[in-house]
C-alpha cells in the first residue's frame, strides 16, 4: 500500500514526536526536585494522539511501558474529552490504573491546537514519598493493602485552565513526608508535558493536522510490522521457566513466578498460569507492571532501541495472568515495593525464551537494592527521605562477561556520592566491587557491589532487596553468583544481619552495609581462558584461591603467572560442575 | 605580517597562511605522517613558507589544532597511569553512573576505564561537601603509595578526592608531597580541572588529563623548540574543545581542554562560512580522511555541551568517558575517505576503521591493500587521478579497481562499479544517520537548513547526502578542504573556568562577597590561562551563572558580566534568572533561588578572517577544463560531464549538474538537476533537487 505521506515528512514528524517526548523528559529532569528524578531519571514521558494511542515514549522507565498506553484512557473515563480545557492537567497515581505502585504519579495534559484538542502529553514520575507507613512508601512488611502505602489519587484535575487548585495541592501537601519535593516534582511533570505540547503544536503548525494524523497511522503500522517481522523468524514453540523471589518479609516463604512464553505465528503470548497467589504485603506485581516487562522483553528481542516505543509495537503481545495471582493481584492488594521485581520479571521471561534466542540469553543478574532511610534531621528536625539505588552486575552471555553497575533493565542513574552527601544526613564510606562475588563461567557474571552507608542521625531504615536466599543462577553450566546481604554495623560486636525487606530503627553513627548479589555466569568455568582468569586476579576481582577452586586455573602466588601444566592437570581431573539455579 | 593555521587530522594536515597586509589566504594540504607527526608538520610549514616566499620571522602567530589527544584515548595508547583517591572509593572509575544508554540492549557494557583497577590507590583522607576536613591526609600512606608508583613504573598520576571541588587542600597537599618524592612524575589533581560536584565525572576528567599529558606536553614542547630554532618569534596557540584557543602552557598542563580540538575548529569555520552567505541555521559536515564530524549551528552559534564524551562505544550519550569540559556539541563517526570497506554477512560494511595516511587507500600506492571510500570515489570518476592535492599526488585507479574487485566485488558477486557505488552509498548512509540525529531527531526540518560541507571528502558526498535528507541548500565553500585550519584563524582566544559555589540568591544578598569570589576566580583563570602570553591585552570577561530554584538538581544558564553584577546587585541576578527560566520552561514559581556554578570565560577576540573577494590570486574566469566520466545511478552508468577548476570560476556563474568542481584540496560533485551558483568569494551554493 502506497504511503499517504512522503518519506521526508514522515521521518520529520516521527522524529518530532519522539523529540517532543524527549523534551518532556529532559524538562522533568531539569526542573525536578527529588534526587530520584534529578539524578536517578526514574520517570518517563510519552505523547498520544486524540484517540489515546501512544505515539512515542522515551527510552527510559521501562516499568511504565505497560501502564503508559492506558493512562490516557483512564483519565478520559473520568474527564471526557469535551470537559477538558486548554491548561488542564490531570494527575493519577492509583496503582491499578497507573504503573503498579503509588509513588508513580501520572500527569496528563490535553494538547490544544487552534482550540481543538489534538492529543495528550504525559509524564510519569517516581515520587520520593507519597505517605503511608514507610518513608519512601515502598515498605513490604506489615502491609496488607494499599491503604497503608500512601495517598491514592484517582484521576484528579489539579490544574484547570492553567490555574492550580490549591485545595487539592493542600491535601497532597498534608499527606506526604516531603511536600516541597513532591510538589516540586508535580510541577516539573506539568512543565514537561507543556514542553512536549509545544513541540506537538509546532509539528501541527508546519504540517497540518491531517498530515500528522496520517503520519501517526503510518508510524504505528510500520512499527507493528517491524516487530512481527522479527517474531516471524523465531521458531514457533512454547518455552517455560520459573523463578523464586526470596520472600515478602520476615517469617514468609519464597514466592514462585512461573511463565510459559508461546511464539504463535507473529504473536507472543506470555502465560503466567501456575504463579503463586498474591501476597499480603507490599510486594506484588499489578498487571500493568507485569505487562511492562512483557513489552520490554518483546522489544529487547525485536526492535530494541531502533524504534522508540509506541502502541504499534505492543499489538503482537498477549498476556494470560490469573487474577489474584502475584503477577495480577486484586485490589486492594499492596504493591509499594514492586520495583524490586522489575528485572526479575524481565530475566525470567528471557530465561524462558533462551532456547528460542540462545545468542541473546544471559545468566541471571544481581538483584538491585532500593533501600530508603528517612526521619528528621538536624536541630530543626527537617524531614528527609534518602532513597538509594545500589546496582550490581549483569549475567554473562555468549562472547563476554557481564558488566557491573548497569541496571539490568531500568535506566536509573546512580546518584553521585557527592550529591547524596550534600543532600542527605549520611556519609558513604565505601562503594566497591566485591571480590569473588561474580558467578563463575566461561563468561563470568558481573561482580556484586557493596555500599557502606553511615547514618548521621536517628531514623528509619526500610530495606528493599532480594537474592539474600536464592542466588543469581548461571546458564549452560555457568555458576551462580554470591548471595546478597544487608548488615548493620559489620565487623563490630553489634553486627546484625538485616532482612532484605525489613524496616528498622537505626541510630546516629550506625553503619549499614548494603551488598548486592553477584550475577550468574555463562558456560562451564573450566572453559574460561586462563588469561582472563589471571586478569581478574590481577585486578582483584577474583582471588588466587577462587581461580583454582572455581576455574581450575593455577596461578603462581607471587608473579600470578598461569601455571600451564598445573592448570591442565587440575582441569582434566575436575568433575563437571553441578548445574546451579532454582 | 602573517598568521598561520595548522590542523592535523588522522590522514591529512591542513595549512592556511593569512597575509594580514593584503588579506589573502594561501592553502596547503598534505598527508599526516603517522610515525612522527612532527616530521611532517615541520616539512609542511617549511614547504608552504618557501612556496610563498615568507620568512618565518614575519609570522606573528601560529594556531594549531590536533586530534592527537583523542587518538591516544580511543586507541588506548597512553602511558601507564595511576589514580589516587579517597579510601573506600577504589572503584570510582568502575562504578561510573550506571547509565543504561540503551534500554533494550541485553549485552550492554560500560566503557572500560583508562586506569585499570590494580593501579588505583586509596588513601585515608576525607572532606565534607562543605569543605570541612573529617580526616586529614595520612602522609605515611602517601609514602607507601609513592613506593608502589615507583615500583610499578607509573608514568603519570591522577589525584581525585571526594568533595575536592569544595576544598582542594588535600589534593594540593598530595600533589606537593608527590612532587617532592617523585619530581619527574606528572601529577594532575581534579580540582585544577573541574570545580564541580559529581565525583565520577570529575575523576574521569582528571584521569584522562593524566593519561594524555605525557603525550601532549612533550609534543608541544618539541614543536615549540623546532619553531624557535627555525626563527619563529611569534606566539603559538592551540585549539580547545570549546572552540577557543589556549596558550601552549595551559594546554600542556590541561590537555583535556584540547582533546578534540580539530573538529571544534571545523565547526568555527562552518559558522564563518554560513555568516558569509547569510545562513544562520546550519548543519556542518566535516568529512576528512579518518572520520566525519557533524555539528549543528543555530542562529549563528554552534550548540555547546557542558560535558564532553570521548571514545563512545556506540552513537549514544552515556556510552563514552565523560569530561567536565565545555565543548562544541559534535557527533563523530568512522566515515572518512580512508574508511575501509569489507563484505559482512552479504552486505558491504564501511568503517569505522580507517587506512589513515599510512598505508592509506590502495590508490595512494603507499602499501594500502584494503579498499576505502577514496578508492571507490576514484573508480566512480568523482576524483581526478591526476589532480589529487593539486596534482602533487598521483592516484592509481587501476590498483583501486583491482582492490575493490578482489575484496568487495568478488566476495559479494558484484561487478566492480556496483561494488564501488555500494561503498559510496553505505558510507553516505552512515553519515545520513548522524546528520539525522542532529536535525530530524531534534525535530528540525532539514529542508530549512543549509548543509555546509567541508573536509577533503565533504564536498564529494554532500549533494548526495542532501538528497537523502531533503536538505534544500548545500554550501561548498572556498577552502573547504582546509576548513579546520581556516577555523583556527577565525577563532577567539578563550579560557573557561567553572566553580561550584552554592549560594542562596535574593535581593537582600550583598553582592560584594560574590564579586570578591568572582575576581578570585578571574585571577585563577588568568593564571591558569597563562595570561602572561597576551600581556597588555585585557580579555573580555563573560560570566555565566547556573541558577535554579532551591531543591532542583539542574540549573539554567544565566549570562551576566561583572559590571552588571556590580551595578544591579543580587536582585538583578534574580531578575535575569527569572527571565531565562520563564523563557525556557514557560512559567515561574514563587520559591527561593540559588546559584550553583559560576563560569567565567576570558575571551581575547581575534581579527576577522574573511576571504577577500576573489581573494586568492585573482585568477581569470575560465569555463570547464575537460570532460570526465562519472558514475551516476540515475543514469545507471557513467555519464560524461564537465569539470571546472574552482580557481577559475566566474563570480555569479551558474553551473548545472552534473558537474565536477576541483580545487587542490577537495573535489565537489554536483548532481543532475542541481543548480550551483558561484559567489564573489568562490563559494558554491547548490540548490538541491531533493524531490527527484
Contacts between the chains, C-beta under 8 A, distances in Angstrom:
chain1	res1	chain2	res2	distance
A	8	B	446	7.7
A	8	B	447	7.2
A	8	B	469	7.9
A	8	B	470	3.9
A	8	B	690	7.5
A	11	B	436	7.4
A	11	B	440	5.5
A	12	B	440	5.5
A	12	B	443	7.6
A	12	B	445	5.4
A	12	B	446	7.6
A	15	B	436	7.2
A	15	B	440	3.8
A	15	B	441	4.9
A	15	B	442	7.5
A	15	B	443	6.1
A	16	B	440	7.8
A	16	B	443	4.0
A	18	B	441	6.9
A	19	B	441	6.4
A	19	B	442	5.5
A	19	B	443	3.9
A	20	B	443	7.1
A	27	B	585	6.4
A	29	B	553	7.7
A	29	B	554	6.5
A	30	B	552	7.6
A	30	B	554	4.0
A	30	B	556	7.9
A	31	B	552	6.2
A	31	B	554	7.4
A	31	B	585	5.8
A	32	B	552	6.7
A	32	B	553	6.6
A	32	B	554	7.9
A	33	B	551	4.4
A	33	B	552	5.8
A	33	B	553	7.5
A	35	B	553	7.0
A	37	B	553	7.7
A	38	B	552	7.0
A	38	B	553	2.8
A	38	B	554	6.4
A	39	B	553	6.1
A	59	B	102	7.7
A	59	B	103	4.6
A	59	B	104	7.6
A	60	B	103	6.7
A	62	B	103	6.1
A	180	B	551	5.9
A	181	B	551	6.4
A	184	B	549	7.5
A	184	B	551	5.5
A	184	B	552	7.0
A	184	B	591	8.0
A	187	B	589	6.5
A	191	B	585	5.0
A	191	B	586	6.6
A	191	B	587	7.2
A	194	B	585	7.9
A	194	B	586	5.5
A	195	B	585	7.3
A	195	B	586	7.6
A	198	B	586	7.8
A	199	B	443	6.0
A	202	B	443	7.2
A	203	B	443	7.5
A	206	B	445	7.0
A	296	B	103	8.0
A	296	B	104	7.3
A	299	B	104	5.1
A	300	B	104	4.6
A	300	B	105	7.7
A	300	B	106	5.6
A	303	B	104	8.0
A	304	B	102	7.3
A	304	B	104	4.1
A	304	B	105	6.6
A	305	B	102	5.0
A	305	B	103	6.5
A	305	B	104	5.1
A	305	B	105	7.1
A	350	B	106	7.1
A	360	B	106	5.3
A	360	B	107	7.6
A	362	B	106	6.1
A	362	B	107	7.3
A	389	B	98	7.9
A	391	B	98	5.2
A	394	B	108	7.3
A	397	B	106	7.1
A	397	B	107	5.5
A	399	B	107	7.8
A	400	B	107	6.8
A	400	B	109	7.0
A	403	B	108	6.5
A	403	B	109	4.7
A	403	B	110	5.1
A	404	B	94	6.4
A	404	B	95	7.5
A	404	B	110	7.3
A	405	B	94	6.7
A	405	B	95	4.8
A	405	B	96	5.9
A	405	B	98	5.0
A	405	B	110	6.4
A	406	B	98	5.6
A	406	B	99	7.6
A	406	B	100	5.6
A	406	B	108	5.6
A	406	B	109	7.9
A	406	B	110	5.6
A	407	B	98	6.0
A	407	B	100	5.7
A	409	B	100	7.8
A	409	B	103	7.3
A	410	B	100	7.2
A	410	B	103	8.0
A	411	B	99	7.1
A	411	B	100	4.1
A	411	B	103	5.3
A	412	B	98	7.1
A	413	B	97	4.9
A	413	B	98	5.6
A	413	B	99	5.2
A	414	B	95	6.7
A	414	B	96	7.5
A	414	B	97	5.4
A	414	B	98	4.1
A	416	B	97	7.5
A	416	B	197	7.0
A	416	B	198	4.5
A	416	B	199	5.6
A	416	B	200	6.5
A	417	B	89	7.6
A	417	B	162	6.4
A	417	B	199	5.7
A	418	B	129	6.3
A	418	B	162	6.3
A	418	B	163	5.9
A	418	B	165	7.7
A	418	B	197	4.4
A	418	B	198	6.0
A	418	B	199	5.0
A	419	B	197	6.2
A	419	B	198	6.6
A	419	B	553	7.6
A	421	B	128	6.9
A	421	B	129	5.0
A	421	B	162	7.9
A	421	B	163	7.4
A	422	B	129	4.0
A	422	B	197	6.7
A	422	B	502	8.0
A	427	B	128	8.0
A	427	B	134	7.8
A	428	B	88	7.5
A	429	B	88	5.2
A	430	B	88	3.7
A	430	B	89	7.6
A	431	B	88	6.6
A	431	B	89	6.1
A	431	B	91	6.5
A	431	B	92	7.7
A	431	B	95	6.1
A	432	B	88	7.1
A	432	B	89	7.8
A	432	B	90	6.1
A	432	B	91	4.9
A	433	B	91	5.2
A	433	B	94	6.1
A	433	B	95	7.8
A	433	B	117	7.9
A	449	B	95	7.1
A	452	B	88	7.0
A	538	B	118	5.4
A	539	B	116	6.2
A	539	B	117	4.2
A	539	B	118	5.6
A	540	B	117	5.8
A	540	B	118	6.5
A	541	B	117	7.3
